[in-house]
């Protein structure tokens, strides 16, 4: 079987604040035989601009899709937001001829045309569908049998279901099954599919802090030793903002939040340093002592 | 919800400040965050490939032809929304 090859789309927030996600993803993908090509001249996926003007979001996303079409490669995203805007735009423009013509009239001004010949996949779907569970299983050299973790897939890995077309948004299993491959136990908890709250933090802190606090409460209730995410925005909410949430509610959680490829990487035999675990805000020292 | 948000910008000239800042960064750098030089350098030190240079000319043109530059010029911003 040919080696899977993708254009990697790191987006904006990962290079800005979360290189640990990119570092660990690149490490595990390389070891699993996935080839990554740097995406030339990419711009923001467009997602944050949907608030201002829908056509702007579609055209920014479509420009990135045109770059991928020129390279004749599918796109791999690490961010749920980038996956949402690029995948949704790709599918909408393939289906809606009238809208495609409108967006192409904008793209013509920058010498591009959307043709609908590429595909967009999130890291989690590349691992589960293209690399496959069997190959990942074979790569596990240090099963994490002592760990009990909880997952948070995030909204846009699963929704809108019409465009994602994978997994069940009300009862998602893909990330859970990928976690179980590492040997760790993946615990169920209350309101697993609730949003992290991050999308509104720019305009209101009280509501997202309350939402994230409730999630951390539910995870603590099942005695999870860590939370596993696959989206930079969810990760920021639960890891970077955890000390702020603790201060706001005068409570101590101390729950480490790992990017999924960090967990997988540990089970594949990478060291914590190689996976940039030292960059996490909530230090996973106790968890790492269980892995040794 | 998205249509209502777009209408608030188009018809009422209202936008949360954070989105104006993100749009300004995007028009300046191609990304919604202005990534400091030190961060770009750290990427390389960490063994990551340099971040590709976005095509700012294309981004500005897209803002212009979609009418977004015009919207952003006249829009009034609100800092926070109470819950």
Interface residues (C-beta under 8 A of the other chain):
Chain A: X10 X12 X13 X15 X16 X17 X19 X22 X23 X26 X38 X39 X40 X41 X42 X43 X44 X48 X49 X50 X51 X52 X53 X54 X55 X56 X59 X60 X63 X106 X109 X110 X202 X203 X204 X206 X207 X276
Chain B: X2 X3 X5 X6 X9 X10 X15 X16 X18 X19 X22 X23 X26 X30 X31 X32 X33 X35 X39 X40 X42 X43 X46 X47 X48 X49 X51 X52 X53 X54 X55 X57 X58 X59 X61 X62 X63 X65 X66 X67 X68 X71 X72 X78 X80 X81 X82 X83
